[in-house]
Amino acid sequence: MVLHTFNWGSKTYIMGIINMSPESFSGDGFDDVNKAITHAKNLVNDGADILDIGGKSTRPHTSTFIENQIQDSKSKNDLRKVDRDEELRRVIPLIAKLKSEVSVPISIDTYDAKVAQQALIAGATVINDIWGLKADPKLARVAAEFDAQLVIMHNQEDTLYTNLVSEIKASLINSVEIARKAGVAKENIILDPGFGFGKLPNQNLQVLRRLNELKALGFPILIGTSNKSTIGSVLDLRIDKRTEGTSATVAISIANGADIVRAHDVKTMSLVSKMTDAVIRHEPSEGDG
């Protein structure tokens, strides 16, 4: 497997979202591989540097690491769980076809080690784990075995914190230790503070304000604010009207240290990122002064 080399700090990379999940919160889920491939190509043409493919919704009430431990079938149904076979059915055919159709790296958005393994075999080179190895620690061994890049996201079941940023940092450090002990190379680790996951709106906003404190941990930072409910809460707007709010959060995230922005509207966020980069990542020249 050939990894894509990212030149961190040179630009903001755009991760385009492809939901192979009809139950996706954003309402843009696909159930047809050919339509998803067309969408993927459009995302690349619009500026996507990475394509993130997920086979199950990651909104809080449909994704929980304890679902793997629940034995009662009624409880599983209450969680609206997409089982492993269904997740595989949704994502593997797309990844297998897409790898020869696009030149950008493909990411698998999953917290199941076996799904990640099959995705990497099919052609993915990045694992995006919304549970930071706490749902399935074996996922770290899969990442190490394939020398894959690994996105470790902070997440928790509740929104209770004594010291928000310190606790997020501690959790991420713990997840990094799990990854490193499993053999994941330091340079393959990317951190995500988990905007919208296990956090109230005011907590999400605090994360954006203090993102530089997480950047200080020494890893590239991925941020995913796209159309999230916090934006809807602040602006009192429905999900299809949150482009401007998302743009603001993207610009602020980049200013505070984000290296990758995960987005639905890749074309718009690519322009927002390029403009922000022109300010934030500006190299001084003789004409400055």
C-alpha positions in Angstrom: 0.0 0.0 0.0 1.4 3.4 -1.1 0.7 6.2 1.3 0.1 9.7 0.1 2.6 12.2 1.6 1.1 15.3 3.1 3.2 18.4 3.4 1.8 19.6 6.7 1.8 23.3 7.2 2.0 24.1 3.5 -1.8 24.3 2.9 -5.1 23.2 4.4 -6.2 19.8 3.0 -9.8 19.2 2.2 -11.5 15.9 3.1 -14.6 15.4 1.0 -17.4 13.4 2.6 -19.1 10.4 0.9 -21.9 8.9 2.9 -22.9 5.4 1.9 -25.6 5.6 4.5 -29.2 6.5 3.7 -29.7 7.4 7.4 -26.9 10.1 7.3 -27.8 13.2 9.3 -27.0 15.4 6.3 -29.4 13.7 4.0 -26.8 13.1 1.3 -26.3 9.4 1.7 -25.9 7.2 -1.3 -27.0 3.6 -1.9 -25.7 3.3 -5.4 -22.0 2.8 -6.2 -22.1 4.5 -9.6 -23.8 7.6 -8.3 -21.2 7.7 -5.4 -18.3 7.4 -7.9 -19.7 10.4 -9.9 -20.1 12.3 -6.7 -16.5 11.4 -5.7 -15.1 12.7 -9.0 -17.0 15.9 -8.6 -15.6 16.3 -5.1 -12.1 15.9 -6.5 -12.7 18.3 -9.3 -14.0 20.8 -6.6 -10.8 20.5 -4.6 -11.0 17.5 -2.4 -7.5 16.2 -1.4 -8.9 13.1 0.5 -12.2 11.2 0.1 -13.8 9.9 3.4 -16.2 7.0 2.9 -18.5 5.9 5.7 -21.1 3.1 5.7 -23.0 4.1 8.8 -24.3 7.3 10.3 -22.0 8.8 12.9 -24.6 11.1 14.5 -24.5 10.6 18.3 -27.7 8.5 18.7 -26.6 6.0 16.0 -23.0 5.6 16.9 -21.8 4.4 20.3 -18.9 2.2 21.2 -20.9 0.3 23.8 -23.2 -1.1 21.0 -20.6 -3.8 20.4 -21.0 -5.0 24.0 -24.8 -5.0 24.1 -26.2 -8.5 24.0 -29.9 -7.7 24.1 -31.3 -7.6 20.5 -34.0 -5.1 21.4 -31.3 -2.7 22.7 -29.4 -3.1 19.5 -32.5 -2.2 17.5 -33.1 0.8 19.6 -29.6 2.0 18.6 -30.5 1.5 15.0 -27.3 -0.4 14.5 -25.9 -1.1 11.1 -24.2 -4.5 11.4 -20.8 -5.2 10.1 -21.9 -7.1 7.0 -24.1 -4.2 6.0 -21.3 -1.7 6.6 -19.0 -3.8 4.4 -21.6 -4.2 1.7 -22.0 -0.4 1.6 -18.3 0.6 1.5 -16.1 -2.1 0.0 -17.5 -2.1 -3.6 -17.2 1.6 -3.7 -13.6 1.7 -2.5 -12.5 -1.1 -4.8 -13.9 0.7 -7.8 -12.9 4.2 -6.7 -9.2 3.5 -6.2 -8.7 3.3 -9.9 -11.0 6.3 -10.7 -9.3 9.0 -8.5 -5.8 9.9 -7.6 -6.4 11.2 -4.1 -6.2 9.0 -1.0 -9.3 7.2 0.2 -10.2 7.2 3.9 -12.5 4.7 5.6 -14.8 6.2 8.3 -15.3 3.3 10.7 -14.6 2.2 14.2 -14.7 -1.5 13.4 -11.3 -3.1 12.9 -12.5 -5.8 10.5 -14.3 -3.2 8.3 -11.1 -1.1 8.3 -9.0 -4.1 7.4 -11.2 -4.9 4.4 -11.3 -1.3 3.3 -7.5 -1.1 3.4 -7.3 -4.3 1.3 -9.7 -2.8 -1.1 -7.6 0.4 -1.6 -8.1 2.8 1.3 -5.0 4.2 2.9 -6.5 6.2 5.8 -8.6 5.1 8.8 -10.9 7.7 10.3 -12.0 6.4 13.8 -14.6 8.6 15.5 -14.0 6.7 18.8 -10.3 7.2 19.0 -9.5 3.4 19.3 -11.8 3.1 22.3 -14.6 1.2 20.5 -12.2 -1.3 19.0 -8.5 -1.1 20.1 -7.7 -3.8 17.5 -8.1 -1.1 14.9 -4.7 0.2 15.9 -3.1 -3.1 15.0 -4.8 -3.0 11.6 -3.5 0.5 11.0 0.0 -0.6 12.0 -0.1 -3.7 9.8 -1.0 -1.7 6.7 1.1 1.3 7.7 -2.1 3.3 7.2 -2.6 6.9 8.3 -4.9 7.0 11.3 -7.3 9.8 12.4 -7.9 9.6 16.1 -11.0 11.5 17.2 -12.1 12.5 20.7 -15.5 11.3 21.7 -17.4 10.3 24.8 -20.9 9.1 25.8 -21.8 12.3 27.8 -21.1 16.0 27.8 -19.8 16.2 31.4 -16.4 17.9 31.8 -14.5 19.5 34.7 -11.9 21.0 32.3 -13.0 20.6 28.7 -9.7 21.1 26.8 -7.5 19.4 29.4 -9.8 16.3 29.3 -9.9 16.2 25.5 -6.1 16.4 25.5 -5.7 13.6 28.0 -8.1 11.4 26.1 -6.3 12.0 22.8 -2.9 11.3 24.4 -4.3 8.0 25.8 -5.5 7.1 22.3 -2.1 8.0 20.8 -0.5 5.7 23.3 -2.7 2.9 22.3 -1.8 3.5 18.7 1.9 3.7 19.3 2.0 0.6 21.4 0.3 -1.2 18.6 3.0 -0.1 16.2 1.4 2.9 14.4 4.1 5.3 13.3 3.9 8.7 14.9 4.0 10.4 11.5 0.8 8.5 10.5 -1.3 9.9 13.4 -3.8 12.7 12.9 -5.9 14.1 15.7 -9.5 15.3 15.6 -11.0 17.1 18.7 -14.5 15.7 17.8 -16.5 18.8 17.1 -20.2 17.8 17.7 -19.4 14.6 19.5 -19.9 14.3 23.2 -20.0 18.1 23.5 -22.7 20.8 23.9 -22.7 23.8 21.5 -20.8 26.1 23.9 -18.2 23.3 24.4 -17.8 22.9 20.6 -17.2 26.6 20.3 -14.6 26.5 23.0 -12.8 23.8 21.2 -12.5 26.0 18.1 -11.3 28.9 20.2 -8.6 26.8 21.9 -7.6 24.5 19.0 -4.0 25.7 19.2 -3.7 24.0 22.6 -4.5 20.7 20.9 -2.1 21.5 18.0 0.6 21.8 20.6 0.4 18.0 21.1 2.5 17.8 17.9 0.2 16.1 15.5 -1.7 17.3 12.4 -5.3 18.4 13.3 -8.4 17.5 11.4 -11.6 19.4 12.1 -15.1 18.5 11.0 -17.7 21.3 11.6 -19.6 20.9 8.3 -23.3 21.7 8.8 -23.2 20.5 12.4 -26.0 21.2 14.9 -23.9 23.7 16.8 -24.0 26.0 13.8 -27.7 25.5 13.5 -28.1 26.3 17.2 -26.1 29.5 17.0 -27.7 30.8 13.7 -31.1 29.1 14.1 -30.8 27.6 10.7 -31.8 24.2 9.2 -29.1 21.9 7.9 -29.2 23.0 4.3 -28.7 26.7 5.2 -25.5 26.4 7.2 -22.9 27.1 4.5 -21.9 30.5 5.8 -21.7 29.3 9.4 -19.6 26.4 8.3 -17.3 28.7 6.4 -16.7 30.8 9.5 -15.8 27.8 11.6 -13.5 26.5 8.9 -11.6 29.8 8.6 -11.3 30.0 12.4 -10.2 26.4 12.6 -7.4 27.0 10.1 -6.3 30.2 11.9 -6.1 28.2 15.1 -4.1 25.3 13.7 -6.3 22.9 11.6 -4.5 21.0 8.8 -7.4 19.1 7.4 -11.0 20.3 7.0 -13.7 17.6 6.5 -16.5 19.0 4.4 -19.7 18.3 2.5 -19.5 21.4 0.3 -16.0 20.9 -0.9 -16.1 23.6 -3.6 -17.0 26.3 -1.1 -14.7 25.1 1.7 -11.8 24.8 -0.7 -12.1 28.5 -1.5 -12.5 29.4 2.1 -9.4 27.4 3.0 -7.4 28.9 0.1 -8.2 32.4 1.2 -7.5 31.7 4.8 -4.2 30.0 3.9 -3.2 33.1 2.0 -3.4 35.0 5.2 -2.3 32.4 7.8 0.4 30.5 5.8 1.8 33.6 4.1 5.5 33.6 3.5 7.1 37.0 4.0 8.7 38.5 0.9 10.8 41.6 0.2 7.7 43.5 -0.8 6.2 43.1 2.6 6.6 45.9 5.2 
